[in-house]
Amino acid sequence: MSNNTSKKVHFIAIGGSVMHQLAIALHKTGFEVSGSDDGINDPSKSNLAKHGLLPENLGWEAQKINNNLDFVIVGMHAKADNPELLKAKELGLTVYSFPEYIYEHSKNKERIVIGGSHGKSSITAMIMHVLHYCKKPFDFVVGAGLKGFDQMVALSDAPIIIIEGDEYSSAPNDPTPKFLKYQHHIGVISGIAWDHYNIYNTEDEYVKQFDIFADASPKCGTLIYCEEDSMASLIGAKEREAVTALPYKTHPHIIENGISYLTDGEESYALKIFGQHNMQNISAAKEVLMRIGVTKEKFFKAIQSFEGADLRLTLLNKGSFASVYKDFAHAPSKVKASSLAIKQQYPDRDLVACIELHTFSSLNDKFIHQYKDSLSYPNEAIVYVNPKNLEKKGLPELAAEDIKKAFNRRDLKVFFNSNELKEYLCGREWQRTNLVMMSSGNFGGLDLREISDIIVK
């Protein structure tokens, strides 16, 4: 897109997981991109360096903001009093949040926004995979890596855009949920389970955002919702003028010899993914794709080669008597769904499930009771807490007994030291037993592939 060659954009907090992907996407379309951040970790650091976009120095530098910039994009990691943000406002520059810029780019496209407390990345990835398989042009914004795509944000002149829309705040000075900024034509609500306690102090406040999202569906628009989720169904089934409401549920399927098959009448289709929650996600993706011209037959043909979004029940290692999975699950509903998926896929094996409490919500003593019974399916359950994360988030210590009580599991094993956790996992007997490690963090820097090698061998 050569018409962008002369345009200059500066990213405040360029190191964010999706922010840096947007920076790279604009760089690829010809923008002159600069950026700042006070801390950049991998993979963002390596990706930015690869494209020549890594800032020379860490920190905020107000002098980087000048009238030569066409606009500025600010990420959630920045604070409202960020010196670069204040300078941009002082100069009267156009400042976009991440979702505001995505809307600006796509306001003349058909916008498909995937919302919900869980399943967003997987549904978005499924839609992308099928469209790519069918060779249909599209733009996208997704929060997870996907095989066949070298980036998580792609912007072009394609007629449609697929957006993973979360309910987190848009910017440090704008608490509006991101998914409201995109102004969807087709919206999806995969399920609703209270999260983001640091923003939504009550469940009612959290649920209200999805009601607003559904009500924002335009005339002649479409709202697709999971009818097996009580709150999503309650919101999705509301009467809205000239809005097509499409409920979906778990797609019919069978499991044979550790492989899940979608069924459609007498036909069956082998999948590379598994889990009841993924069968729900498949139904959501199919409803979306059929609304934009993909036939059911093409969908079934394409979905068979879908291997899942990155870190969504990712197989680390597999042996004749044990398998080890890494999963991004961290919220209660996700932990429960991922545990159930592995238990159902391997009914003749025990399951050990280990979750790291890493997010602000999960580490908060006001929220942690939401995890009650979320680890009821595994034969053995483990919780890991890195004390440094509590300190970093300014939260009080959590006692092992309080964690056991919150999860409603007296035999829960609790670790506060990653080396002790590793020692336990590597020294345990794993005959006919699977392991799933669930976290949006990194278990205190443990090498999970090394651990999986020891377990399987």
C-alpha positions as CSV (number, residue, x, y, z in Angstrom):
1,M,0.0,0.0,0.0
2,S,2.4,2.7,-1.3
3,N,0.1,5.5,-0.4
4,N,1.1,5.1,3.2
5,T,4.8,5.5,2.5
6,S,5.0,9.2,3.7
7,K,2.8,8.7,6.8
8,K,4.4,8.7,10.2
9,V,3.0,7.0,13.3
10,H,4.3,6.7,16.8
11,F,3.4,3.9,19.2
12,I,3.3,4.6,23.0
13,A,3.8,1.2,24.7
14,I,4.9,-0.5,21.4
15,G,5.9,-3.7,23.3
16,G,2.4,-5.0,24.0
17,S,1.6,-8.5,22.6
18,V,-0.9,-7.1,20.1
19,M,0.4,-3.5,19.9
20,H,3.7,-4.6,18.5
21,Q,1.9,-6.7,15.9
22,L,-0.1,-3.7,14.8
23,A,3.2,-1.7,14.5
24,I,4.7,-4.4,12.3
25,A,1.5,-4.5,10.2
26,L,1.6,-0.8,9.5
27,H,5.3,-0.9,8.8
28,K,4.6,-3.6,6.2
29,T,2.0,-1.4,4.5
30,G,4.5,1.5,4.2
31,F,4.1,3.6,7.3
32,E,7.2,5.1,9.0
33,V,6.8,3.6,12.5
34,S,8.5,4.7,15.7
35,G,7.8,3.6,19.3
36,S,8.6,3.7,23.0
37,D,8.1,1.5,26.0
38,D,9.6,1.1,29.5
39,G,10.0,-2.6,29.2
40,I,9.8,-5.0,26.2
41,N,10.1,-8.8,26.5
42,D,10.1,-11.6,24.0
43,P,8.5,-12.4,21.7
44,S,7.7,-8.7,21.2
45,K,11.4,-7.7,21.5
46,S,12.6,-10.2,18.9
47,N,9.7,-9.5,16.5
48,L,10.3,-5.7,16.7
49,A,14.1,-6.1,16.2
50,K,13.5,-8.3,13.2
51,H,11.6,-5.5,11.5
52,G,13.9,-2.7,12.6
53,L,11.3,-1.3,15.0
54,L,12.8,-2.0,18.4
55,P,13.4,1.3,20.3
56,E,17.1,2.1,20.9
57,N,16.4,2.9,24.6
58,L,13.8,1.9,27.1
59,G,11.7,4.7,28.7
60,W,9.4,7.5,27.7
61,E,10.8,10.4,25.7
62,A,8.5,13.4,25.1
63,Q,10.9,14.7,22.4
64,K,9.8,11.8,20.2
65,I,6.4,13.5,19.8
66,N,6.3,16.3,17.3
67,N,4.2,17.8,14.6
68,N,5.7,15.6,11.9
69,L,3.6,12.7,13.1
70,D,0.4,11.9,11.4
71,F,-1.0,10.3,14.5
72,V,-0.2,8.4,17.7
73,I,-1.4,5.0,18.9
74,V,-1.4,4.5,22.7
75,G,-1.4,1.1,24.4
76,M,-3.0,-0.1,27.7
77,H,0.5,-0.5,29.3
78,A,0.9,3.3,29.3
79,K,-0.4,5.4,32.1
80,A,-2.8,8.4,31.7
81,D,0.0,10.8,32.8
82,N,2.5,9.3,30.3
83,P,4.8,12.2,29.2
84,E,4.5,11.2,25.5
85,L,0.8,11.0,25.7
86,L,0.6,14.4,27.4
87,K,2.9,15.9,24.7
88,A,0.7,14.5,21.9
89,K,-2.4,16.1,23.5
90,E,-0.6,19.4,24.0
91,L,0.3,19.5,20.3
92,G,-3.2,18.5,19.3
93,L,-2.1,15.4,17.5
94,T,-4.7,12.7,16.7
95,V,-4.4,9.9,19.3
96,Y,-5.9,6.5,18.8
97,S,-6.3,3.6,21.2
98,F,-5.6,0.2,19.6
99,P,-9.3,-0.5,18.9
100,E,-10.0,3.0,17.7
101,Y,-7.3,2.6,15.0
102,I,-8.5,-0.8,14.0
103,Y,-12.0,0.7,13.5
104,E,-10.6,3.7,11.6
105,H,-8.8,1.3,9.2
106,S,-11.8,-1.0,8.8
107,K,-14.8,1.4,8.8
108,N,-15.6,0.7,5.2
109,K,-15.3,-3.1,5.7
110,E,-17.6,-5.8,7.0
111,R,-16.6,-6.1,10.6
112,I,-16.9,-9.5,12.4
113,V,-16.2,-9.2,16.1
114,I,-15.7,-12.3,18.3
115,G,-16.5,-11.6,21.9
116,G,-16.9,-13.7,25.1
117,S,-15.1,-14.6,28.3
118,H,-13.6,-17.7,26.7
119,G,-13.1,-19.2,23.2
120,K,-12.5,-15.9,21.5
121,S,-9.0,-16.7,20.1
122,S,-10.0,-20.2,19.0
123,I,-13.2,-19.1,17.2
124,T,-11.3,-16.2,15.5
125,A,-8.5,-18.6,14.5
126,M,-11.0,-21.2,13.1
127,I,-12.6,-18.5,11.0
128,M,-9.2,-17.3,9.7
129,H,-8.1,-20.9,8.9
130,V,-11.2,-21.6,6.9
131,L,-11.1,-18.3,5.0
132,H,-7.4,-18.9,4.2
133,Y,-8.2,-22.5,3.1
134,C,-11.0,-21.1,0.8
135,K,-8.6,-18.4,-0.5
136,K,-10.9,-15.5,0.5
137,P,-9.2,-12.2,1.2
138,F,-9.6,-10.8,4.7
139,D,-7.9,-8.7,7.4
140,F,-7.7,-9.9,11.0
141,V,-6.8,-9.1,14.6
142,V,-6.3,-12.2,16.8
143,G,-4.7,-12.6,20.3
144,A,-2.9,-15.9,19.6
145,G,-0.5,-17.2,17.0
146,L,-1.9,-19.5,14.3
147,K,-0.1,-21.9,12.0
148,G,-0.1,-20.6,8.4
149,F,0.0,-16.9,9.6
150,D,3.2,-15.1,10.5
151,Q,1.5,-12.3,12.4
152,M,-1.5,-11.6,14.6
153,V,-2.6,-8.4,12.8
154,A,-3.0,-8.0,9.1
155,L,-4.3,-4.9,7.4
156,S,-5.0,-4.5,3.7
157,D,-7.8,-3.5,1.3
158,A,-9.7,-6.8,1.9
159,P,-13.5,-6.4,2.1
160,I,-13.9,-8.0,5.6
161,I,-12.0,-8.0,8.9
162,I,-12.2,-10.7,11.6
163,I,-11.5,-9.2,15.0
164,E,-11.0,-10.9,18.4
165,G,-12.8,-8.4,20.6
166,D,-12.1,-8.5,24.3
167,E,-13.9,-6.7,27.1
168,Y,-10.8,-5.1,28.5
169,S,-10.4,-1.3,28.6
170,S,-9.5,0.5,25.3
171,A,-6.8,2.8,26.7
172,P,-5.4,4.1,30.0
173,N,-7.7,7.1,29.9
174,D,-10.7,5.2,28.2
175,P,-12.4,2.4,30.1
176,T,-14.7,1.6,27.2
177,P,-14.4,-2.2,26.4
178,K,-12.4,-2.8,23.2
179,F,-15.2,-4.8,21.6
180,L,-17.5,-1.8,21.6
181,K,-15.1,0.3,19.6
182,Y,-15.2,-2.0,16.5
183,Q,-18.9,-1.4,15.8
184,H,-19.6,-4.9,14.5
185,H,-21.9,-6.0,11.7
186,I,-21.7,-9.6,12.9
187,G,-21.1,-10.2,16.6
188,V,-20.4,-13.3,18.6
189,I,-20.8,-14.0,22.3
190,S,-19.2,-17.3,23.1
191,G,-20.0,-17.3,26.9
192,I,-19.9,-15.0,29.9
193,A,-18.0,-15.7,33.1
194,W,-16.8,-12.9,35.4
195,D,-13.2,-11.8,34.8
196,H,-11.0,-8.7,34.9
197,Y,-11.7,-7.9,38.6
198,N,-9.3,-5.0,38.4
199,I,-11.8,-3.3,36.1
200,Y,-15.1,-4.8,36.9
201,N,-15.5,-5.1,40.6
202,T,-18.9,-6.8,40.4
203,E,-20.3,-9.6,38.2
204,D,-23.2,-7.4,37.2
205,E,-20.9,-4.7,36.0
206,Y,-19.0,-7.2,33.9
207,V,-22.1,-8.8,32.4
208,K,-23.5,-5.4,31.5
209,Q,-20.7,-4.9,29.0
210,F,-21.9,-7.9,26.9
211,D,-25.5,-6.6,27.0
212,I,-24.2,-3.3,25.7
213,F,-22.2,-5.2,23.0
214,A,-25.3,-7.1,21.9
215,D,-27.5,-4.0,21.9
216,A,-24.9,-2.3,19.6
217,S,-25.7,-4.8,16.9
218,P,-26.9,-2.7,13.9
219,K,-30.2,-3.0,12.0
220,C,-29.7,-5.9,9.5
221,G,-26.8,-7.0,11.6
222,T,-26.3,-10.5,13.2
223,L,-25.7,-11.6,16.7
224,I,-24.5,-15.2,17.2
225,Y,-24.5,-16.6,20.8
226,C,-24.0,-19.8,22.7
227,E,-27.3,-21.0,23.9
228,E,-25.7,-23.5,26.3
229,D,-24.3,-20.6,28.3
230,S,-27.1,-19.3,30.5
231,M,-25.9,-15.6,30.6
232,A,-25.0,-15.5,26.9
233,S,-28.4,-17.0,26.0
234,L,-30.3,-14.6,28.2
235,I,-28.6,-11.6,26.5
236,G,-28.5,-13.1,23.0
237,A,-32.2,-14.0,22.9
238,K,-33.4,-10.5,23.7
239,E,-35.6,-8.9,21.0
240,R,-33.7,-6.4,19.0
241,E,-35.2,-4.5,16.0
242,A,-34.0,-5.9,12.7
243,V,-31.2,-7.9,14.2
244,T,-30.8,-11.6,13.3
245,A,-30.1,-13.7,16.4
246,L,-28.5,-17.0,15.8
247,P,-28.0,-19.4,18.8
248,Y,-25.5,-22.2,18.5
249,K,-24.6,-25.2,20.7
250,T,-22.0,-28.0,20.9
251,H,-21.6,-29.5,17.5
252,P,-22.5,-33.2,17.3
253,H,-19.3,-35.3,17.6
254,I,-17.9,-38.6,18.7
255,I,-14.5,-39.7,20.1
256,E,-12.9,-42.9,18.9
257,N,-9.4,-44.0,19.8
258,G,-8.3,-40.6,21.0
259,I,-9.6,-38.7,17.9
260,S,-12.6,-36.4,17.8
261,Y,-14.9,-36.6,14.8
262,L,-17.5,-34.0,13.8
263,T,-20.7,-35.7,12.7
264,D,-23.2,-34.3,10.2
265,G,-25.9,-36.9,9.4
266,E,-24.1,-40.0,8.2
267,E,-20.9,-38.1,7.5
268,S,-18.0,-37.8,10.0
269,Y,-14.9,-35.6,9.8
270,A,-11.7,-36.3,11.8
271,L,-10.3,-33.3,13.7
272,K,-6.9,-32.4,15.0
273,I,-8.4,-30.6,18.0
274,F,-10.6,-31.9,20.8
275,G,-12.8,-30.9,23.8
276,Q,-16.4,-30.0,24.2
277,H,-15.6,-26.3,24.4
278,N,-13.9,-26.6,21.0
279,M,-17.0,-28.3,19.6
280,Q,-18.9,-25.2,20.8
281,N,-16.3,-23.0,19.2
282,I,-16.6,-24.9,15.9
283,S,-20.3,-24.3,15.8
284,A,-19.8,-20.5,16.4
285,A,-17.2,-20.4,13.6
286,K,-19.5,-22.3,11.2
287,E,-22.4,-19.9,11.9
288,V,-20.2,-16.9,11.1
289,L,-18.7,-18.4,8.0
290,M,-22.0,-19.4,6.6
291,R,-23.2,-15.8,7.0
292,I,-20.3,-14.6,4.8
293,G,-20.7,-17.1,2.0
294,V,-18.8,-20.3,3.0
295,T,-20.9,-23.4,2.4
296,K,-21.3,-26.1,5.1
297,E,-19.4,-28.5,2.8
298,K,-16.4,-26.2,2.4
299,F,-16.4,-25.6,6.1
300,F,-16.2,-29.3,7.0
301,K,-13.5,-29.9,4.5
302,A,-11.4,-27.0,5.8
303,I,-11.8,-27.4,9.5
304,Q,-10.3,-30.9,9.5
305,S,-6.8,-29.4,9.0
306,F,-7.2,-26.8,11.8
307,E,-4.5,-27.5,14.5
308,G,-5.7,-25.0,17.0
309,A,-4.5,-21.6,18.1
310,D,-1.2,-21.3,19.8
311,L,-1.1,-22.4,23.5
312,R,-4.7,-23.7,23.4
313,L,-4.3,-27.3,24.5
314,T,-0.9,-27.4,22.8
315,L,0.7,-30.9,22.9
316,L,4.2,-30.5,24.3
317,N,5.1,-34.2,24.3
318,K,3.4,-37.6,23.8
319,G,4.4,-41.1,24.8
320,S,2.7,-44.5,25.0
321,F,1.6,-43.9,28.6
322,A,1.5,-40.1,29.1
323,S,0.9,-36.9,27.3
324,V,1.8,-33.3,28.4
325,Y,-0.2,-30.2,27.3
326,K,0.3,-26.5,27.8
327,D,-2.8,-24.3,27.8
328,F,-3.4,-20.6,28.1
329,A,-6.4,-21.3,30.5
330,H,-6.3,-19.0,33.5
331,A,-9.9,-17.9,34.3
332,P,-12.1,-20.3,36.2
333,S,-14.3,-21.3,33.2
334,K,-11.3,-21.9,31.0
335,V,-9.6,-24.1,33.6
336,K,-12.7,-26.2,34.0
337,A,-13.2,-26.6,30.2
338,S,-9.6,-27.5,29.4
339,S,-9.5,-30.1,32.3
340,L,-12.8,-31.7,31.1
341,A,-11.5,-31.8,27.5
342,I,-8.5,-33.9,28.4
343,K,-10.4,-36.2,30.7
344,Q,-13.0,-36.9,28.0
345,Q,-10.4,-37.4,25.3
346,Y,-8.4,-39.9,27.5
347,P,-11.1,-41.6,29.6
348,D,-8.7,-44.5,30.5
349,R,-6.0,-42.2,31.9
350,D,-5.7,-40.1,35.1
351,L,-5.2,-36.4,34.8
352,V,-2.9,-34.1,36.7
353,A,-3.8,-30.4,36.2
354,C,-1.5,-27.6,37.3
355,I,-2.6,-23.9,37.1
356,E,-0.5,-20.9,37.8
357,L,-2.4,-18.0,39.5
358,H,-0.8,-15.2,37.5
359,T,-3.4,-12.5,36.6
360,F,-4.6,-9.7,38.9
361,S,-8.0,-11.4,39.2
362,S,-6.7,-14.8,40.0
363,L,-4.3,-13.5,42.7
364,N,-6.9,-11.3,44.4
365,D,-8.4,-12.6,47.6
366,K,-11.7,-10.9,46.7
367,F,-12.0,-12.9,43.4
368,I,-10.2,-16.2,44.0
369,H,-13.4,-17.9,45.3
370,Q,-14.6,-17.8,41.7
371,Y,-12.3,-20.8,41.2
372,K,-14.5,-23.0,43.3
373,D,-14.8,-26.5,41.8
374,S,-12.9,-25.4,38.6
375,L,-10.4,-28.2,39.3
376,S,-13.0,-30.9,40.1
377,Y,-12.3,-33.0,37.0
378,P,-8.6,-33.8,37.4
379,N,-7.5,-36.8,39.6
380,E,-4.8,-34.5,41.0
381,A,-4.8,-30.8,41.1
382,I,-1.9,-28.4,41.7
383,V,-1.7,-24.6,42.1
384,Y,1.4,-22.5,41.6
385,V,1.8,-19.0,42.8
386,N,4.9,-16.8,42.2
387,P,5.2,-14.5,45.2
388,K,6.9,-11.9,43.0
389,N,3.7,-11.5,41.0
390,L,1.8,-10.7,44.1
391,E,4.4,-8.1,45.1
392,K,4.4,-6.7,41.6
393,K,0.7,-6.3,41.6
394,G,0.6,-4.8,45.1
395,L,-1.5,-7.7,46.4
396,P,-1.3,-9.4,49.9
397,E,0.2,-12.9,50.3
398,L,-2.1,-15.9,49.7
399,A,-1.9,-18.7,52.2
400,A,-2.0,-22.3,50.9
401,E,-5.0,-23.1,53.1
402,D,-6.9,-20.1,51.7
403,I,-6.2,-21.3,48.1
404,K,-7.4,-24.8,49.0
405,K,-10.6,-23.4,50.5
406,A,-11.2,-21.2,47.4
407,F,-10.8,-24.1,45.0
408,N,-12.9,-26.3,47.3
409,R,-10.4,-29.1,47.2
410,R,-8.7,-30.2,50.4
411,D,-6.1,-32.4,48.6
412,L,-4.9,-29.5,46.4
413,K,-1.2,-29.3,46.2
414,V,0.1,-25.7,46.4
415,F,3.6,-24.5,45.4
416,F,5.2,-21.1,45.9
417,N,8.6,-22.2,44.5
418,S,9.0,-23.1,40.9
419,N,12.0,-25.4,41.5
420,E,10.0,-27.4,44.1
421,L,7.2,-27.7,41.6
422,K,9.6,-29.0,38.9
423,E,11.1,-31.4,41.4
424,Y,7.7,-32.8,42.2
425,L,6.5,-33.1,38.6
426,C,9.8,-34.8,37.5
427,G,9.8,-37.2,40.4
428,R,6.2,-38.3,40.2
429,E,5.0,-41.6,38.6
430,W,3.3,-40.9,35.3
431,Q,2.1,-44.4,34.2
432,R,-1.3,-43.9,32.3
433,T,-1.4,-40.3,33.5
434,N,-1.6,-37.0,31.5
435,L,-0.5,-33.6,32.6
436,V,-1.8,-30.1,31.6
437,M,0.0,-27.0,32.6
438,M,-2.4,-24.0,32.5
439,S,-1.2,-20.4,32.7
440,S,-1.1,-17.0,31.0
441,G,2.3,-16.7,32.6
442,N,5.4,-18.9,32.5
443,F,5.5,-20.8,35.9
444,G,8.4,-18.8,37.2
445,G,10.5,-19.5,34.1
446,L,10.2,-23.3,34.1
447,D,11.2,-25.0,30.8
448,L,8.0,-27.0,30.2
449,R,9.4,-28.8,27.2
450,E,12.3,-30.1,29.3
451,I,9.8,-31.2,32.0
452,S,7.6,-32.9,29.4
453,D,10.7,-34.8,28.0
454,I,11.5,-36.1,31.5
455,I,7.8,-37.2,32.1
456,V,7.4,-38.9,28.8
457,K,10.8,-40.7,28.7
